[in-house]
Every structure is written in structure tokens, then in C-alpha cells.
Amino acid sequence: MRSGQRIQGRLLVLVYRKNEVGFARLGMAVSRKFGSAVARNRLKRLIRERFRLRQHELPACDILIFPRRNARIDSDFVRDLDGLFSRLGKRLADA
């Protein structure tokens, strides 16, 4: 993903790169600095669920998501994640 493009949100960073598979794939890296294992796993479940709901709208690309240290799981987090997915769709639709 070194050649990937970045989209930065208030609470998340999204790195993407087009792929040849034909569908979107998701990866994520959540540091221990984010919190306990329970908090990290809850965050990952939330990201996977939002991706599952939006993946039919996304172009064929590999996506990596990195939460920022100050991220908290609340409605702002979900809004930021959905905003990043929307911006990704617009960027790759224009390209």
C-alpha cells in the first residue's frame, strides 16, 4: 500500500489503491494505543459492519483504515467513516 492514496478524516485515515479483483477489500490496523482489546475489537467490528453495508457502492479497490489515537466510538465516528467511503467513491468515479 506504499503506492496508495490517502483520504484523511477527523477520526480516521483511509489508504486505498485500485485492485484487479473486481470488488472492494478491507483491511485495518488498530494500535494498542487505542485502548484495551475489547475496545479495539469493538472498533473493528463497527468498521467491518459499515464496510459491509457500503461495499456495493465502492469501486474495486483495496482499503486500509487506521483510526487516530483520539478516535472514540460514537455517532461522529460513524459519520466520519461514512464520509470517507463517500469521498473514496467520488474520487475513484472521477478517475
C-alpha positions as CSV (number, residue, x, y, z in Angstrom):
1,M,0.0,0.0,0.0
2,R,3.0,2.3,-0.3
3,S,1.7,3.4,-3.6
4,G,-1.8,4.0,-2.2
5,Q,-3.6,7.3,-1.9
6,R,-4.7,8.8,1.4
7,I,-8.0,10.3,2.5
8,Q,-7.9,11.8,6.0
9,G,-10.8,12.4,8.2
10,R,-11.1,13.8,11.7
11,L,-11.0,10.4,13.4
12,L,-9.7,8.1,10.7
13,V,-7.2,7.8,7.9
14,L,-8.1,5.7,4.8
15,V,-5.5,4.5,2.4
16,Y,-6.7,3.0,-0.9
17,R,-5.3,1.5,-4.1
18,K,-7.2,0.1,-7.1
19,N,-7.2,-3.6,-7.5
20,E,-7.8,-6.1,-10.3
21,V,-10.0,-8.4,-8.2
22,G,-13.2,-6.7,-9.2
23,F,-14.6,-5.8,-5.7
24,A,-13.6,-3.8,-2.7
25,R,-11.5,-5.4,0.0
26,L,-11.0,-4.1,3.6
27,G,-8.0,-4.1,5.9
28,M,-7.4,-2.2,9.1
29,A,-4.7,-1.6,11.7
30,V,-5.7,-0.7,15.2
31,S,-2.8,0.1,17.6
32,R,-2.7,-0.9,21.2
33,K,-2.5,2.8,21.9
34,F,-6.2,2.9,21.0
35,G,-7.2,1.0,24.2
36,S,-8.0,-2.4,25.5
37,A,-8.6,-5.5,23.4
38,V,-12.3,-5.1,24.0
39,A,-12.3,-1.5,22.7
40,R,-10.1,-2.4,19.7
41,N,-12.3,-5.4,18.7
42,R,-15.5,-3.3,19.1
43,L,-14.0,-0.7,16.8
44,K,-13.0,-3.3,14.2
45,R,-16.5,-4.9,14.3
46,L,-18.0,-1.4,13.7
47,I,-15.7,-0.7,10.8
48,R,-16.4,-4.1,9.2
49,E,-20.2,-3.6,9.5
50,R,-20.1,-0.2,8.0
51,F,-18.0,-1.6,5.1
52,R,-20.4,-4.5,4.6
53,L,-23.3,-2.0,4.3
54,R,-21.5,0.2,1.8
55,Q,-19.3,-2.2,-0.2
56,H,-21.8,-2.4,-3.1
57,E,-21.3,1.3,-3.6
58,L,-17.5,1.2,-3.6
59,P,-15.3,0.6,-6.7
60,A,-12.8,-2.2,-6.9
61,C,-10.0,-1.2,-4.6
62,D,-8.1,-2.3,-1.5
63,I,-8.8,-0.2,1.5
64,L,-6.8,0.2,4.7
65,I,-8.3,2.1,7.7
66,F,-6.3,3.5,10.6
67,P,-8.1,5.1,13.5
68,R,-6.5,8.1,15.0
69,R,-5.5,7.9,18.7
70,N,-8.2,10.4,19.7
71,A,-11.0,8.4,18.0
72,R,-13.9,7.4,20.1
73,I,-16.7,5.1,19.1
74,D,-19.8,7.3,18.8
75,S,-22.0,8.9,16.1
76,D,-19.2,11.2,15.0
77,F,-17.1,8.1,14.3
78,V,-19.8,6.5,12.1
79,R,-20.4,9.8,10.3
80,D,-16.6,10.2,9.6
81,L,-16.3,6.7,8.3
82,D,-19.3,7.0,6.0
83,G,-17.9,10.4,4.8
84,L,-14.6,8.7,3.9
85,F,-16.4,6.0,2.0
86,S,-18.4,8.6,0.1
87,R,-15.2,10.6,-0.7
88,L,-13.5,7.4,-1.9
89,G,-16.4,6.6,-4.2
90,K,-16.3,10.1,-5.7
91,R,-12.5,10.1,-6.2
92,L,-12.4,6.8,-8.0
93,A,-15.6,7.6,-10.0
94,D,-13.8,10.7,-11.4
95,A,-10.6,8.8,-12.2
